[in-house]
Amino acid sequence: MPSHDFRKPRLFVDAALESGATVALVRDQSNYLGNVLRLSAGDGILVFNGRDGEWQASITGRKRPDGLEIATRTRPQDRLPELAYVFAPLKHARLDYMVQKAVEMGVSSLQPVLTRFTQVSRVNSERMRANVIEAAEQCGILGIADVAEPVAFDRFLDRRKSERLLVFCDEAADVANPLSALAGGKTSDGIDVLIGPEGGFAEEERAMLLRQPNSLRLSLGPRILRADTAGVAALTLVQAALGDWTTGPGR
């Protein structure tokens, strides 16, 4: 049986949640509940804030939804895996898709990096966070992934914790079984999954990556994947081999 209710609408609110509390709705939330979902006063939804778990709530308001009354907690707060998605930014529609899918795959943070062949130099962090929240609302996720500001590729490598496993996907890697390659990864301090731009890594960037401690160069098969597809494929492999999809010693 599923551990949570898939039928009720879920809403992220940036307010403390406890039994008996009242939460005011902002205009966009009021419009979403009243005009999109056609809900009104007395209807029930589920709410979460990324800190206090998930709660049952009732909509309040006369002409339109304007608040929530918090009732009982349905699920305690959990923790997202120590899994960071590190990526060269893409154009809007594909970046939206990539962020949503990364959240669905359970990442705890998103870090844009600017590589030599990155096609997009500006990132709308507010839009990224909105996509993070929307994906969490739709998929029953309780935690909200952090959205970091873009950094230069070399600066990211200089700042990252060397104890974390760095998995970087490279079309120039020898084609081998990626699950077998991941099996020996040391993940006690977390995992950084790095996806480069459409043009791939420059030779000097590849050399920098190969010098990183606790790193793993991964092939995603015999076909060249688009960057957003590669992200989903890589996160699937990592979660299956080392992440919270397993209950074995690799977790």
TASULNOR-V305926 format. One record per pair of residues at least 12 apart in sequence whose C-alpha atoms are under 10 Angstrom apart, sorted by the first residue. I is the first residue (numbers start at 0). J is the second residue. If there is no record, write none. Layout:
BEGIN
I;J, I;J
END
This chain:
BEGIN
2;73, 2;74, 2;139, 3;53, 3;73, 3;74, 3;139, 4;45, 4;73, 4;139, 5;45, 5;137, 5;138, 5;139, 6;44, 6;45, 7;42, 7;43, 7;44, 7;45, 7;46, 7;55, 8;32, 8;36, 8;38, 8;43, 8;44, 8;45, 8;46, 8;136, 8;137, 8;139, 9;43, 9;44, 9;45, 9;46, 9;47, 9;53, 9;54, 9;55, 9;56, 9;133, 9;135, 9;136, 9;137, 9;138, 9;139, 9;140, 10;28, 10;31, 10;32, 10;44, 10;45, 10;46, 10;47, 10;48, 10;53, 10;56, 10;132, 10;133, 10;135, 10;136, 10;137, 11;28, 11;45, 11;46, 11;47, 11;48, 11;49, 11;53, 11;132, 11;133, 11;135, 11;136, 11;141, 11;143, 12;24, 12;25, 12;28, 12;46, 12;47, 12;48, 12;49, 12;67, 12;132, 13;46, 13;47, 13;48, 13;49, 13;50, 14;47, 14;48, 14;49, 14;50, 14;51, 15;47, 15;48, 15;49, 15;50, 15;51, 16;46, 16;47, 16;48, 16;50, 16;51, 16;52, 16;53, 16;54, 16;56, 16;68, 16;69, 16;70, 16;71, 16;72, 17;51, 17;52, 17;53, 17;54, 17;68, 17;69, 17;70, 17;71, 17;72, 18;54, 18;55, 18;56, 18;68, 18;69, 18;70, 18;71, 18;72, 19;56, 19;67, 19;68, 19;69, 19;70, 19;71, 20;56, 20;67, 20;68, 20;69, 20;70, 21;56, 21;57, 21;58, 21;59, 21;66, 21;67, 21;68, 21;69, 21;70, 22;56, 22;58, 22;59, 22;65, 22;66, 22;67, 22;68, 22;69, 23;59, 23;64, 23;65, 23;66, 23;67, 23;68, 24;58, 24;59, 24;64, 24;65, 24;66, 24;67, 25;64, 25;65, 25;66, 26;64, 26;65, 28;64, 28;65, 28;66, 29;58, 29;60, 29;63, 29;64, 29;65, 29;66, 30;63, 30;64, 30;65, 31;64, 32;44, 32;58, 32;63, 32;64, 32;65, 33;58, 33;62, 33;63, 33;64, 33;65, 34;63, 34;64, 37;63, 37;64, 38;58, 38;63, 38;64, 39;57, 39;58, 39;59, 39;60, 39;61, 39;62, 39;63, 39;64, 39;65, 40;57, 40;58, 40;59, 40;60, 40;61, 40;62, 40;63, 40;64, 40;65, 40;66, 40;67, 41;56, 41;57, 41;58, 41;59, 41;60, 41;64, 41;67, 41;68, 42;56, 42;57, 42;58, 42;59, 42;64, 42;67, 43;55, 43;56, 43;57, 43;58, 43;59, 43;67, 43;68, 43;69, 43;70, 44;56, 44;57, 44;58, 44;67, 44;69, 45;57, 45;69, 45;70, 45;71, 45;72, 45;73, 45;136, 45;139, 46;67, 46;69, 46;72, 46;73, 46;136, 46;141, 47;72, 47;74, 47;76, 47;135, 47;136, 47;139, 47;140, 47;141, 47;142, 47;143, 48;76, 48;132, 48;141, 48;142, 48;143, 49;76, 49;77, 49;78, 49;132, 49;135, 49;140, 49;141, 49;142, 49;143, 49;144, 50;75, 50;76, 50;77, 50;78, 50;141, 50;142, 50;143, 51;72, 51;74, 51;75, 51;76, 51;77, 51;141, 51;142, 52;72, 52;73, 52;74, 52;75, 52;76, 52;77, 52;140, 52;141, 52;142, 53;71, 53;72, 53;73, 53;74, 53;75, 53;76, 53;77, 53;139, 53;140, 53;141, 54;69, 54;70, 54;71, 54;72, 54;73, 54;74, 54;75, 55;67, 55;68, 55;69, 55;70, 55;71, 55;72, 55;73, 55;74, 56;68, 56;69, 56;70, 56;71, 56;72, 57;69, 57;70, 74;141, 75;141, 76;140, 76;141, 76;142, 77;140, 77;141, 77;142, 78;105, 78;107, 78;140, 78;141, 78;142, 78;143, 79;102, 79;105, 79;106, 79;107, 79;108, 79;140, 79;141, 79;142, 79;143, 79;144, 79;243, 80;104, 80;105, 80;106, 80;107, 80;108, 80;142, 80;189, 80;190, 80;238, 80;242, 80;243, 80;250, 81;105, 81;106, 81;107, 81;108, 81;163, 81;186, 81;187, 81;188, 81;189, 81;190, 81;191, 81;242, 81;243, 82;101, 82;104, 82;105, 82;106, 82;107, 82;108, 82;109, 82;144, 82;163, 82;164, 82;186, 82;188, 82;189, 82;190, 82;191, 82;192, 82;234, 82;237, 82;238, 82;242, 82;243, 83;101, 83;105, 83;106, 83;107, 83;108, 83;109, 83;110, 83;144, 83;145, 83;163, 83;165, 83;189, 83;190, 83;191, 83;192, 83;193, 83;234, 84;97, 84;98, 84;101, 84;102, 84;105, 84;106, 84;107, 84;108, 84;109, 84;110, 84;111, 84;144, 84;146, 84;166, 84;190, 84;191, 84;192, 84;193, 84;194, 84;230, 84;233, 84;234, 85;108, 85;109, 85;110, 85;111, 85;112, 85;147, 85;149, 85;155, 85;165, 85;166, 85;167, 85;191, 85;192, 85;193, 85;194, 85;195, 85;230, 86;109, 86;110, 86;111, 86;112, 86;113, 86;114, 86;117, 86;149, 86;152, 86;167, 86;192, 86;193, 86;194, 86;195, 86;196, 86;226, 86;227, 86;230, 87;110, 87;111, 87;112, 87;113, 87;114, 87;115, 87;116, 87;117, 87;118, 87;119, 87;120, 87;149, 87;150, 87;151, 87;152, 87;193, 87;194, 87;195, 87;196, 87;197, 87;199, 87;226, 87;227, 88;110, 88;111, 88;112, 88;113, 88;114, 88;117, 88;118, 88;119, 88;120, 88;121, 88;122, 88;149, 88;194, 88;195, 88;196, 88;197, 88;226, 88;227, 89;111, 89;117, 89;118, 89;119, 89;120, 89;121, 89;122, 89;196, 89;197, 89;226, 89;227, 90;118, 90;119, 90;120, 90;121, 90;122, 91;119, 91;122, 91;123, 91;126, 91;127, 93;226, 93;227, 93;228, 94;122, 94;123, 94;126, 94;127, 94;130, 94;226, 94;227, 95;126, 95;127, 95;128, 95;129, 95;130, 95;131, 95;227, 96;130, 96;134, 96;227, 96;228, 97;127, 97;130, 97;226, 97;227, 97;228, 97;229, 97;230, 97;231, 98;126, 98;127, 98;128, 98;129, 98;130, 98;131, 98;134, 98;144, 98;146, 98;227, 98;230, 98;231, 99;127, 99;128, 99;129, 99;130, 99;131, 99;132, 99;133, 99;134, 99;135, 99;138, 100;130, 100;131, 100;134, 100;227, 100;228, 100;230, 100;231, 100;234, 101;131, 101;134, 101;144, 101;227, 101;230, 101;231, 101;234, 101;235, 102;130, 102;131, 102;132, 102;133, 102;134, 102;135, 102;138, 102;140, 102;142, 102;143, 102;144, 103;131, 103;134, 103;135, 103;137, 103;138, 103;139, 103;140, 103;231, 104;138, 104;231, 104;234, 104;235, 104;237, 104;238, 104;242, 104;243, 104;244, 105;135, 105;140, 105;142, 105;143, 105;144, 105;234, 105;235, 105;238, 105;242, 105;243, 105;244, 106;142, 106;143, 106;144, 106;145, 106;190, 106;191, 106;192, 106;234, 106;238, 107;142, 107;143, 107;144, 107;145, 107;146, 108;131, 108;143, 108;144, 108;145, 108;146, 108;147, 108;191, 109;127, 109;128, 109;131, 109;144, 109;145, 109;146, 109;147, 109;148, 109;149, 109;191, 109;192, 110;145, 110;146, 110;147, 110;148, 110;149, 110;150, 110;155, 110;191, 110;192, 110;193, 111;124, 111;146, 111;147, 111;148, 111;149, 111;150, 111;151, 111;152, 111;155, 111;193, 111;194, 112;147, 112;148, 112;149, 112;150, 112;151, 112;152, 112;153, 112;154, 112;155, 112;156, 112;193, 112;194, 112;195, 112;196, 113;149, 113;150, 113;151, 113;152, 113;153, 113;154, 113;155, 113;195, 113;196, 114;150, 114;151, 114;152, 114;153, 114;195, 114;196, 114;198, 114;199, 114;200, 114;201, 114;204, 115;151, 115;152, 115;195, 115;196, 115;198, 115;199, 115;200, 115;201, 115;202, 115;203, 115;204, 116;195, 116;196, 116;197, 116;198, 116;199, 116;200, 116;201, 117;195, 117;196, 117;197, 117;198, 117;199, 117;200, 118;196, 118;197, 118;198, 119;196, 120;149, 121;148, 121;149, 122;148, 122;149, 123;148, 123;149, 124;146, 124;147, 124;148, 124;149, 125;146, 127;145, 127;146, 127;147, 128;143, 128;144, 128;145, 128;146, 128;147, 131;143, 131;144, 131;145, 131;146, 132;144, 152;195, 152;204, 152;207, 153;204, 153;207, 153;208, 156;207, 156;208, 156;211, 157;211, 159;191, 160;188, 160;189, 160;191, 160;212, 160;213, 161;188, 161;211, 161;212, 161;213, 161;214, 162;185, 162;186, 162;187, 162;188, 162;189, 162;190, 162;212, 162;213, 162;214, 163;184, 163;185, 163;186, 163;187, 163;188, 163;189, 163;190, 163;191, 163;212, 163;213, 163;214, 164;184, 164;185, 164;186, 164;187, 164;188, 164;189, 164;190, 164;191, 164;192, 164;211, 164;212, 164;213, 164;214, 164;215, 165;184, 165;185, 165;186, 165;189, 165;190, 165;191, 165;192, 165;193, 165;208, 165;211, 165;212, 165;213, 165;214, 165;215, 165;216, 166;181, 166;184, 166;190, 166;191, 166;192, 166;193, 166;194, 166;208, 166;213, 166;214, 166;215, 166;216, 166;217, 166;233, 166;234, 166;237, 167;191, 167;192, 167;193, 167;194, 167;195, 167;205, 167;208, 167;209, 167;214, 167;215, 167;216, 167;217, 167;218, 167;233, 168;192, 168;193, 168;194, 168;195, 168;199, 168;200, 168;215, 168;216, 168;217, 168;218, 168;219, 168;226, 168;229, 168;230, 168;232, 168;233, 169;193, 169;194, 169;195, 169;199, 169;200, 169;205, 169;216, 169;217, 169;218, 169;219, 169;223, 169;229, 170;195, 170;199, 170;200, 170;216, 170;217, 170;218, 170;219, 170;220, 170;221, 170;222, 170;223, 170;224, 171;199, 171;200, 171;205, 171;216, 171;217, 171;218, 171;223, 172;216, 172;217, 172;218, 172;219, 172;220, 173;216, 173;217, 173;218, 173;219, 173;220, 173;221, 174;217, 174;218, 174;219, 174;220, 174;221, 174;222, 175;217, 175;218, 175;219, 175;220, 175;221, 176;217, 176;218, 176;219, 176;220, 177;216, 177;217, 177;218, 177;219, 177;220, 177;233, 177;236, 177;237, 177;240, 178;217, 178;236, 178;237, 178;239, 178;240, 178;241, 179;240, 180;215, 180;216, 180;217, 180;218, 180;240, 181;215, 181;216, 181;217, 181;236, 181;237, 181;239, 181;240, 181;241, 181;249, 182;237, 182;240, 182;241, 182;249, 183;215, 183;240, 183;241, 183;249, 184;213, 184;214, 184;215, 184;237, 184;240, 184;241, 184;249, 185;213, 185;214, 185;241, 185;249, 186;213, 186;241, 186;242, 186;249, 186;250, 187;249, 187;250, 189;241, 189;242, 190;214, 190;237, 190;241, 190;242, 191;214, 191;237, 192;215, 192;230, 192;233, 192;234, 192;237, 193;216, 193;229, 193;230, 193;233, 193;234, 194;226, 194;227, 194;229, 194;230, 194;233, 195;226, 195;227, 195;229, 195;230, 196;225, 196;226, 196;227, 197;223, 197;224, 197;225, 197;226, 197;227, 198;225, 198;226, 199;226, 217;233, 218;233, 219;232, 219;233, 219;236, 238;250
END
